[in-house]
Amino acid sequence: MSETTSAGRDAAPIEINSELLAHAHVSKAWPFEEARKVVSRLKRIPQPTGSIIFETGYGPSGLPHIGTFGEVARTTMVRHAFRILTEDKIPTRLICFSDDMDGLRKVPDNIPNKEMVAAHLEKPLTQVPDPFNQYPSFGQHNNARLRTFLDTFGFSYEFLSATQCYTSGRFDATLLRVLEHYEEIRDVILPTLGPERRATYSPFLPISPATGKVLQVPIIDRDLAAGSILYKDPDTGKLTQVSVTGGHCKLQWKADWAMRWAALGVDYEMAGKDLIDSVRLSGRICRILGRQQPEGFNYELFLDENGEKISKSRGNGLTIEEWLSYASPESLALYMYQSPKKAKRLYFDVIPRAVDEYAGHLAAFPKEDQAAKLTNPVWHIHEGSPPEADLPISFALLLNLASASNSEDRSVLWGFIQRYAPEATPETEPLLDELVGYAIRYFHDFVKPSKQYRAPTDQERAAFADLDQRLVALPDDVMAEEIQNEVYAVGKEHGFEPLRDWFQALYQVLLGQSQGPRFGSFVQLYGIDNTRSLIARALAGELLGANVSNN
């Protein structure tokens, strides 16, 4: 793939019938609500001759993170909803744009060869050597990381590099308009700056012919006829004239965003809540340049385990690769779909729930009517055609099977699964087999190191003994609900108040963790004999020895 553009798969054809269209026009699913903004835009603004442009932006100053993927996934959902509402009669494009001509302001924390990179501060990212020694530049390295994942996921998109757009002349006509409206654009930005910054601000940032650095210097004069600016070189004091076209200059952030909207004809772009003011200011500049700003909305930011904003340069929070080590891309897409305007923690402990919620939505889909299907996240994740799947066992239960058996052997977990679903095999249930692999990795990295068994209290010891006797009296083919009823009865008869204290005791004493699955389902899957053996080991204090290896 070239650095200029790269495409994932083409947008697949979609089938639209009258019932689907009718429900889509009134659906309260947020992608349809967003898509209706673009439909309304077409009524207000003369329809362009080309495609409707959806855009996402990426700042490659650090390694790509999940938030970047989330923006592409969400925009893809809006694009698909728009195609439904317009009966796919209007061509659409999704551009993933990389701001790789920005000057590198600081060395990211999570890269090798920091000293080598530090020698190239303030240069465009595509002029900074790749610290990983894999690509011609750091910008191209990070672009490739993003594109590889987007291609793996199967997004339909076009990749654009700021460096290529500037240097190829693609932005030249709009850059000359920025030069023409220089003072008006300055007037938009200056009131937002402090006195010192206000004195030197210019929308244009010349690229030094001597050092290659992106310069933030006052502009002394402009030449509209020549399409150039004049500035004083900060190192030599020499007056230097450079063209604003051909990649000799780039624009400051807000002016750059507006210029891109105008030059590419962008119709829709969402942005994080932290960019609300930037969207407003860039919108004003876009109108100065003769275009209406795109439609869009501001999504909430993801937070790390400490409730702090995720940062590319700091590398906090989850990476794309980390999520995909423990769960499927579809579970990640579900997490992006849910409540985009609410701040959410994005850390390892959110993965199991996302996996099980995805499976639940997938199982429910075939049973829903058309209106409900359009509000089911899997309809948007799979562009209207989710696969058929109804997993017999949850991811949470698989994790607890691994925990109870202390096993990282796939065949051991499949032995438990086949106790519950005798006909299931890795070949007939490939999605379930995939979950087994994810569960083993998640158990090894997160559950096993934090397991902390405790001894039962006297009250709990008596309750465990009672539960053991009740279990031995149950028939071999007992169902999970009947087992759960017995567990409830033990908790009530032994005076646990509230009753959740009893279930917490089960998890802490038997599994070495503070929470777990529905216990009746766990016993049915793990087996009554295995569960009784686990109780016996707990009462004998044998499980406490497992804490030693975990400290």
N, C-alpha and C positions, 0 to 999 in steps of 0.2 A: 504494500500500500504506500502511496506517496504521502508526503507531508501536507500536500495541498488539500486533498479531500480523500475520505474513505467512507465507504458505505457498508453497513451491515446488510442483512437481507432486505429485499424490496418489501414494501408494505403489502401484506397478503390481501388478495381480493376478499371482500366481505359480502355476505348475503343479507339483504335487507327486505323484510316483508312489511306489510301494512301494520300488523300488530306490534312488531318490534318498533317501528317508527312512531306509532302513537304513544307507546309507553315511554320511549326515549325523550319525547318532547316535554314530558311532565315529570320525568324521574328526578328524585331529590339526591341521587348519587352525585357527589361533588364534581366528578369529571364531566358529567352532563351539564351541571350548572355553569362550569367554566366554559365549556364548549358553546353554550348558548350566548356567552359574551362575544365570542368570535363571530357567530352567526349574526348577532345584532350589529356588530361592527361592519359587516358587509352591507348592511342596509343603510348605514350612516355614511360610509365612505365608498366612493366609486370602486367597484371591484377591479383589482389589478388584472392585467392580462396573464400574469404568471400564476404560480402556486401560492397558496396560503402558507406563510412561513412561521413555523414554530421554532423557537430557539432556546437553547440552554447555554450557559456560560461556564467556563472552567478556568480557574487561576492556577497554573501549574507551578507555583512557587514551592510546593511540597508534594509529597506523594499523594495520589488520588485517595479520597476517603469515601465512605459510604454516603455522605450527604450529597456528593456529586452524582453518584448513581441514582439516589433518590429523586433528584431533580429531573434526570432523564426519564426515569420510570414514570414519574407523575405526569410529565409533559406528554409522554407517549400515550398515557391513558386519556388525556384531554384530546389529543389529536384523533385517537380512534373514535371517541364520542362525537367529535365534530364530523368525522366521515359518516357516521350513522345519521346524524341530524340532517346532513346535506345529501343523503342517499349516495354518497361517494361520487358525486358528480363534479366536485371541485378538487383539483389536484392539491396535494399538501406535501410539504417537506419539513423534516426536522433537522435543524442544523445544531451540531454540538461545536461550539466556538471556544477555542483556547486563546486566552490572553497571554500568549507566550512571548510577546515583545516587551512585556513589562520588565523594568530593571529589577534585578535581584537585590532586595533590601537587606536581608540578613540570611545567614546560613541556617538551614533547617537543622533541628536537633537530631533527626532520625536518619542521617545519611552518613556514608563513609567519606573519607578523604576531605574532611571539612577545611583543612588548611588550603588545599588546592582550590576549592570553591571560593574561599574567602578572598583569594587574589583577584576574583572577577566580580566582586560586588558592584552594583549599579549598572552592570551591562545587561542587555536583553537576555532573557532566559535561554533563548536559542543561540546565544553567543557564549554561554557559560559551559565549560567542559562537563561531560557527564561523570559524576563522582562514582558511578557504578561501572564505567568503562564499557558500556554496551551500545551507546548511541552517539552520534556526533555532538549532541549537546544535552544539557540537563532538561531543557524544555522539551526536546524530542523524546527523551527517556520517559518523562512523566506523561506526555501525550500518548505514547505507546502503551503505557500501563493502563490508562483510561480506555483506549480504543480496544485493547485486547479483551478487557472484561465486557465492554459493550457488545463486541462481536460474539463473545462466548454466550452471552445472554440472548442474543438474537435480535437486538434492537434494529429497527430500520432508521437509519440516520445518515447524515453527511457530516464529515469532520472538516472544520475550517481552522486554519492557523492564522493568527493575527499577523505574524511575521510574513507569511506568504501573501496575505491580502494586501498588506502595506507595500511590500517590495514589488509585487507584480503589477501594481497600478490599479487594482480592483477598487481601492478606496479613493483614488486620486480625485475624481470629480466631486465627491462629497467633502474631501479635505479642502479643496479650493473654496467650497461654500462656507466651510468653517472659517477660513481666512477672510472671506468677504464679510462675514457676520461676527468678526472677532470681538468687537466691543460689546455687542449685544450678549454674546455668550459669557464674556467676562462679567457683565453686569448681573447675570444669573448667579454666578458662583461667588463673587467677591463678598456679598453680605454674609456668607456662611463661614468666612475665614477670619482668623485673628489678624491683628495689625501687621505683624512681621510677614506673615505668609501673603497677606493681601498686597503688600508692596512689590512682591516678585512674581505674582501669579500670572501664568499664561496658559491657555488651553494647549499650546504646542510645547512639546518637549523635544528639542533637537538631539539627534544622536551625534556625539562628538566624532568628527572625522579622525581625530588624533588618537583618542583613547577607546572609542567604541562605547562609551558610557552614555546612559540616558541622562540628560542634563536638565535640572530644574533651575533655569536661569531667567532673568528678566528679558523680555523681547524689546529691543531698542527701536526697531522700525519694521514695517511690513511693505512688501512690494507686490501689489495685486497683479500687476501685469506680468511680472516674472514668476509669481506664485512662490515667493520666498519670504523668509524672515531674517532679521539681522540681530545678532546677540554678541556679547563680549565673552570670549573664552575664559572660563574661571581659572585656568592654569596659566595661560600666557598673557591674558588681558587683550588679546588681539581681537578686533572686530571680525566676525565670521558670518558669512551669508550662506544659508542652506535652503534648498527647496523643501516645501512642506509635503511634496509628493515623492513617490518612488522609494519610500522607506527611509528617507533622511530625517524624518521626524515621526514621533508618535504623539497621541493626544493624552492629556490627563484623564484620569479614570471616568468621571461623570460625562465629560465631553466625548470621550472615546465610546462609551456605551451608547450615547445618543447618536453619534456618527454612524456606528455599526447598524443601529436600528434603521436609520435613514438609508444607508448604502445598500443594505441587504433586503430592505422592505419587510422587516419583521412585524408579524401580526400578533404574536403571543409569546410572552416570556414571563415566567414566575420568578420570584426571588425571595430570599430569606427576610425575616422580619427586621433584621438589623440593617436592611438596605431600603427601608421605606422612604427616607429622605432622599437617598440617591435616585430612586425611581422617580420621585417627584421632580427633582432638578433636571435629571436627564430627559424627562418628558418635555419640560419647557424648552430645552435645547433642541430636542428633536423637532418640535413645532417651528422653532426659528429656522431650522434647516428645510422646512417645507413638508414635513411628514407628521402624521399623527403617531403618538407613542403607542406601543403594543398594548393589548389587553393583558391581564395577568392578575395574580394575587400574591400576597406575601405569606409564606408558610413559616411556621415556628421552627426554631432551631433545635437540633439534637444536642443532648447533654451527655457528658461522660458519667462514670460511676459516682463522681463527687458533685454532680449537678453543675459542672462547668461546661461552657461552650466547647464543642469539638473544634480543634484547630488543625489544619493540614501541617503547619510547620512544627507544632508541638507533638503531633502524632498521638494525641490522647484519643480515647474512644476506640471503637472497632474499626479495623480495616476491612475492605471488601474481601480479601483473602481469608481473614480470620472468620468472618461469618460463614463463608462457603466451606470452611473446614468442618463446621459443626451442623450445617443445615443447608437446605436447597436455596437456589436463587429465588424460587417462587415464594418461599417463606419470608425472604427479605423484601420482595416486592409487596407482600401483604403488609409488612410493617410500615412501608412507605405509604401505602394506600390509607391506612387507618388514621383518622383525625389529623390531617396535615396542618391544621391551624392550632394544634396543641403541642406544647413542648413535651418531649419524651426522652427518657434516658435511653441511650443506645450503648448498652454494654452486654457482656456475655450472658448475664442472667435473664435477659429478655428473650433469648433464642428459643428455649423449650416451649414457652407459651406460643410464640409465633408459629412454630412448627405445628403444634396441635390445633391452633386456630385455623391455619391454612387447610389442614386435613378435614376439619369440621365443616368449613365452608364448601370444600370440594364434595364432601359426602352429601351435603344438603342440596346442592345445586340441581340435580336431576328431578327432585321432588317439588321444586318451586314453580310457581306460575311465572309468566313472562315479566310482570312488573317486579316481582321479588328477585328474579334473576339479575335484573339490571342494577339492583342495589347490593348484590352479592359481590364481594371483592374479587372473587376468582373470575367473574365475567370480564372485569377490567384488566386483571393480570394476564389473562390468556386471550385478550382481544375477542371476546365473545364465544370462544370455543374451548372451554376448560376440559381436560381429560376426565375420563370416568375413573373414579377411585373411591373406595370405601374401606379404609384401613381397619382391620379388626382390633388393633392395639394402638394405644396412644404413645407418643414419644416419651411423655413423662413416665408411663408405665415401663417402657423399655429401660429408661434410666434407672428406675428403681429395681428392676430385675437384675441389671448389671451390679447395682449397689448391694442387693441382698446376697447374690451369688459371688460377689467380688470377682467377677469373671470378665475378661476382655476377649473371650473366645466367641466368635460369631456362631459356631455350632451349638454352644451352650445356650445362647439366647434363643436360637431357633428351636431348640428342644423344648423350651418353655412355651414358645409361641405355638408349636404344634400340639401341645397339650390342650390349648384353647381352641385352635383352628387346625384340626388334623389334616385338612386338605391343602393347607398353605405350604408353599415351598419358596425358596429364593427365586426360582424360575417363574412361578405363577404369580408371585407378588413382588415384582422388582422394586416398586416404590417402598414397600415395607423393608425389603432387604437393604435399600439405600439408607433408610432410617436406622437400621441396626448398626450400620457402619458409623453413621453420625453419632449415635448414642454411645458407642464404645469410645470414640474419640472424646466426646464431651465428658463422659464419666471419668476417663483417665486424667483429663486436664483440669477438671473443675470439681467433680463430686468426690472422687477418691482422696485428693489431697486435703479436703476440708471435713472429711467424715470424723465425727467425734462422738463415740458411744458413751453412754452414761449408765450407771447402775440403777435399777428400779428402786423406788421407795417401797416401804412396806405395803402401802395401799396398792401400788402398781403391781408388786410381786403377787399379791393375792389375786388381782384381776387377771394377770397373765396366766396364772395357774388355772383359773376358771375358764378362760378362753381356750386354753389347751384342751381341757376336758370337753368343751362344747364342740371343738373342731373334730376331735376323734369320733364323736357321735354322728357326724354328718355323713351322708352317702357320698360315694365317689363322684357321682354326676351332679353334685350340688351346684346351683347357679350362684353367681356373684351376689345377687340381691339378698338371697337367703343368708349367705355368709355375713354380709354387711349388717343384716338385722341382728344376728348373734353378737356381732362386735358392739353394736349400739346397746344391746341388752346388758352386756357385761359392764359397759361404762356407767349405765344408769344404776344397776344393782350395787355397784361398788362406790357409789356416791361421788362421782366426778362432776364437779360443778364449776365452771361450765363444762359441757361434754367435750368441747374441743381439747381440753386438757388431757383427756384420755387418748385422743388420737395423736396429740403431740407426743405423749409418752410412747406410743407405739413406734412412731418414727424415730425418736431420739434413742430409745433403748434397742430397738431391733435393726434400724438402718443407719444410725449414727448421723442423722440429719434432722433439721427442725420441721420439715414438712415433707409430704409424700402424696401418693396417689389415693384414690378411693380404695380403702383397705380391702373391701370384699373382692374387688376386681383383681387386686394384687394377689390375694390368697388363691383365688381360682386359677390364676395364671402360674404362680410360683409353685402351687401344689400344697395340699394340706399337710402331707408328710414333711415337706421341706420347711413349711412355716412352723410346724411343731418342733422340728429340730432347731430352727432359729430361736424359738422361744426358750427351749431347753438350754441352749448355749448362752443366751442372755442371762437366764436365771442362775447359771453356774458361774457367771462372770468371765466366760471365755471371750466374749466379744470385746471386752475392755482392752485386751492385749493388742487389738488392732490399732488403738490410739497411739501406741508407741512409735510405729513406723510412720505415722502421719505428722508427728510433731517436728 
